[in-house]
Amino acid sequence: MEVQLPSPAVSSPVPLPEGTCALPHLGVIEATGKDAASFLHNQFTQDILLLPPTEARLGAFCNAKGRMQASFILAKPEAERVLLVLARELIAQTVKRLGLFVLRAQVKLRDASADYELRGLLGGAFARAHPDAQAGTRLSYAGGEAWVLSPVATHPRALWLAALGTAAPADAALPEAAWQVAEVFSGVAWVTSPIFEAFVPQMLNYESVGGVNFRKGCYPGQEVVARSQFRGSLKRRAALFETPMPLAVGAELGAPGEPERIVGQVAAAASWQDRHWVLAVMVDGATQAQGLGAPCPLPYAIRDDL
């Protein structure tokens, strides 16, 4: 299956800085063993068996109702080794939940965060070294590897992983807030504790950014995810908004003049230069809610042709 990833928007809502960010909110799960790839293939929305070592892709781990328990960028550096980068706060429970399905599979799952340096690369030296880097690829860079994400405006983005103790890429040090606002502008929200089991993947537009493979075999929640896509039963979608004040992830959004009628929920939020933005999952195409400002265009098209 060809994975179509988003192209950069013409511009971002505000100019973004360039450099390198520490990412303490993210961590790493490592799966090793003869059955590592096949086991995870049977658990996730992404095709692990056919994932080449040169790629890094978005994926999700769902419950039986198709609601996401975790989302991640994953790579398969070796046939018997898979790495997942995800919200650090979800690592322990994700390892535990996956462990319930291991049974006789020859796979070992562990929190490997302490073994890696993890940074976010936003434009800057990375962009100059790899001006033509394509989203979804895995490249050697600065003593480690760069997992290229969807760009924001003219800024290439990547996750940088290297062995613990490797010097971080030489570039301007940016605050974590710079990375978070770039994530929101990318239109891709990560599953975190406040939205644990809140959404099926399409509610966060994952099928439109290569995060769901509809041609692979079963995984927990697969039937619900497929039915949402092909029977037209999906009533909620993620959209990007500027807000007059900061909003918390997980916050419910009431209709204008009817605060008791919930029309949306915040999936991701960020602030930069005294301005604030959210990715909110909205009901039935709603474009207004209490606490929301003007909608902003997403850097990708919603795909209904899968």
C-alpha positions in Angstrom: 0.0 0.0 0.0 1.4 3.4 -0.9 1.5 5.7 2.1 0.7 9.3 1.3 2.1 11.7 3.8 1.1 15.4 4.2 2.9 18.1 2.3 4.0 21.3 4.0 1.5 24.1 4.4 2.4 27.3 2.5 2.9 29.0 5.8 2.4 28.3 9.5 0.2 30.5 11.7 3.3 32.2 13.1 7.0 32.1 12.2 8.8 29.2 13.9 12.4 29.1 15.2 14.9 26.6 14.0 17.1 24.3 16.1 17.1 21.3 18.4 14.7 20.6 21.3 14.9 18.2 24.3 11.8 16.0 24.4 11.4 14.8 28.0 7.7 14.1 27.4 8.6 11.3 24.9 10.2 7.9 25.5 11.1 4.7 23.8 9.7 1.1 23.8 11.9 -1.6 22.4 10.6 -4.9 21.2 13.1 -7.7 20.4 12.9 -11.3 19.5 12.1 -13.7 16.7 8.4 -12.7 16.8 8.8 -9.0 17.6 7.6 -7.8 14.2 4.8 -10.3 13.7 3.5 -9.8 17.3 3.4 -6.0 16.9 1.9 -6.3 13.4 -1.0 -8.1 15.0 -1.5 -5.3 17.6 -1.1 -2.0 15.7 -2.8 -0.1 12.9 0.4 0.0 11.0 2.0 -2.7 8.8 5.1 -3.9 10.7 5.9 -6.9 8.6 6.4 -4.9 5.4 8.0 -1.9 7.1 11.4 -1.4 5.5 14.4 -0.4 7.7 14.6 2.9 5.9 11.2 4.1 7.1 9.6 5.4 10.3 5.8 5.5 10.4 2.9 6.7 12.5 0.8 4.0 14.2 -1.7 3.4 17.0 -2.5 0.7 19.6 -6.3 0.4 20.1 -8.7 -1.3 22.4 -11.4 -3.7 21.3 -13.7 -0.7 20.6 -11.1 0.9 18.3 -10.3 3.6 20.8 -6.6 4.6 20.9 -4.6 3.6 24.0 -1.3 4.9 22.5 0.1 6.4 19.3 3.7 6.4 18.2 6.3 6.8 15.5 7.8 3.3 14.9 10.8 1.9 13.0 12.2 -1.6 12.4 16.0 -1.2 12.4 16.4 -4.9 12.3 14.2 -7.9 11.4 13.9 -8.8 15.1 14.0 -5.3 16.7 11.3 -2.7 16.6 11.4 0.8 18.3 8.4 2.9 19.2 8.6 6.6 20.3 5.5 7.6 22.2 4.3 9.7 25.2 6.5 8.8 28.1 3.6 8.8 30.5 2.0 5.9 28.6 5.0 3.6 28.3 4.5 1.5 31.5 0.8 0.8 30.8 1.4 0.2 27.1 4.1 -2.4 27.8 1.8 -4.0 30.4 -1.2 -4.1 28.0 0.9 -5.5 25.1 2.3 -8.1 27.5 -1.2 -9.5 28.0 -1.2 -10.6 24.4 2.3 -12.1 24.2 1.4 -15.7 25.3 3.9 -17.9 23.5 5.3 -15.3 21.1 9.0 -14.9 21.3 9.2 -11.2 22.0 10.5 -9.1 24.8 9.0 -5.6 25.5 10.7 -3.0 27.6 10.9 0.7 28.4 14.2 1.6 26.7 14.0 5.3 27.3 17.1 5.3 29.5 19.2 3.9 26.6 18.6 6.7 24.2 19.2 10.4 23.6 16.0 11.8 22.1 15.7 15.2 20.5 13.4 17.1 18.1 15.0 18.7 15.1 13.2 21.7 13.6 14.7 23.1 10.4 18.2 24.5 11.0 21.3 22.3 10.6 19.2 19.2 9.9 17.4 21.0 7.0 20.7 22.1 5.6 22.1 18.5 5.8 19.0 16.9 4.3 17.2 19.5 2.3 15.2 16.9 0.4 14.3 14.7 3.3 11.0 12.9 2.8 8.5 12.4 5.6 8.4 8.8 6.8 12.1 8.1 6.1 14.8 7.1 8.5 18.3 8.7 8.0 21.7 8.6 9.6 22.4 12.0 11.2 24.8 13.5 13.8 26.0 10.2 15.3 22.4 8.8 15.5 19.4 8.5 13.3 16.7 11.0 12.2 13.1 9.8 11.8 11.7 12.4 9.4 8.2 13.7 10.3 5.7 15.7 8.3 7.1 19.2 7.8 5.6 22.5 9.0 5.7 25.2 6.4 9.3 25.3 5.2 10.7 23.6 8.3 11.6 19.9 8.0 11.1 18.1 11.3 12.6 14.9 12.7 13.0 12.8 15.8 16.7 12.2 16.6 17.6 9.1 18.4 21.1 8.1 19.5 22.8 5.9 22.1 22.9 7.4 25.6 25.8 9.8 25.9 25.9 10.8 22.3 26.4 14.6 21.9 23.2 16.3 20.7 23.3 17.8 17.2 25.1 21.1 17.1 22.4 23.7 16.6 20.4 26.3 18.5 18.8 25.0 21.6 15.0 25.6 21.5 12.5 25.3 24.4 10.1 22.3 24.3 7.3 24.8 23.6 8.7 25.4 20.1 8.5 21.7 19.3 5.0 21.4 20.8 3.6 24.3 18.7 5.2 22.7 15.5 3.5 19.5 16.4 0.1 21.2 16.7 0.7 23.0 13.4 1.5 19.7 11.7 -2.1 18.6 12.5 -1.0 15.3 14.1 -1.9 14.8 17.8 -0.2 12.2 19.9 -2.3 10.1 22.4 -1.6 11.3 25.9 -3.2 10.5 29.3 -6.1 13.1 29.0 -7.3 11.5 25.7 -6.5 7.9 26.5 -9.2 5.7 24.8 -11.1 8.9 23.7 -10.8 8.6 19.9 -10.7 6.1 17.1 -7.7 6.8 14.8 -9.8 8.6 12.1 -11.0 11.2 14.7 -7.4 12.4 14.8 -7.2 12.1 11.0 -4.6 9.3 11.2 -5.8 7.6 8.0 -5.0 10.9 6.1 -1.4 11.0 7.3 -0.4 7.3 6.8 -1.2 6.1 10.3 -3.7 3.4 9.4 -3.2 0.6 7.0 -6.6 -0.8 5.8 -5.1 -3.7 3.9 -3.3 -5.5 6.7 -4.8 -8.2 8.9 -6.6 -8.0 12.2 -5.6 -6.1 15.3 -7.5 -5.0 18.4 -10.3 -2.7 17.3 -9.7 -3.3 13.6 -13.3 -4.1 12.8 -14.5 -0.8 14.4 -11.8 1.2 12.7 -12.7 -0.3 9.3 -16.4 0.2 9.8 -15.9 3.8 10.7 -14.0 4.3 7.4 -16.1 2.4 5.0 -19.7 2.8 6.3 -19.5 6.6 6.7 -20.3 6.4 10.4 -17.5 8.8 11.4 -19.0 11.9 13.0 -15.9 13.6 14.5 -12.7 15.0 12.9 -9.7 16.9 14.2 -9.3 20.6 13.2 -6.8 23.3 14.0 -7.9 26.5 15.8 -6.3 29.5 17.4 -7.7 30.2 20.9 -7.8 33.4 22.9 -6.4 31.7 26.0 -4.6 28.4 26.7 -6.8 25.3 26.8 -6.0 22.0 28.4 -5.7 18.7 26.5 -8.9 16.7 27.1 -11.0 19.8 27.8 -14.5 19.6 26.4 -15.8 22.4 24.2 -19.4 23.6 24.4 -21.5 25.0 21.6 -21.7 28.8 21.5 -24.5 29.9 23.8 -25.1 26.3 24.8 -22.2 25.2 27.0 -23.9 22.0 28.0 -24.0 20.8 24.4 -20.5 19.4 23.8 -19.3 19.9 20.2 -15.6 19.1 20.6 -12.7 18.0 22.7 -9.1 19.3 22.8 -6.6 16.7 21.6 -3.4 18.7 21.6 -2.5 22.3 22.6 0.4 24.6 22.4 1.4 28.2 23.0 4.0 30.4 21.4 4.7 34.1 21.5 1.7 34.8 23.7 -0.6 33.1 21.2 -2.4 29.7 21.6 -3.6 26.9 19.3 -5.3 23.6 19.7 -6.1 20.5 17.7 -9.7 19.8 18.6 -11.9 16.9 17.6 -15.1 18.4 16.5 -18.6 16.9 16.1 -20.3 16.9 12.7 -18.0 19.4 11.1 -18.5 22.1 13.8 -16.3 25.1 13.4 -17.3 27.1 16.4 -17.3 26.4 20.2 -16.8 28.3 23.4 -13.2 29.1 23.9 -12.2 28.6 20.2 -11.1 31.4 17.9 -10.6 31.3 14.2 -10.0 27.9 12.4 -6.7 27.4 10.6 -6.1 25.3 7.6 -4.6 21.8 8.1 -1.4 21.0 6.1 -3.0 17.9 4.6 -6.3 16.9 2.9 -8.7 14.6 4.7 -8.7 11.4 2.7 -12.1 9.7 2.0 -10.8 7.7 -0.9 -9.1 4.8 0.9 
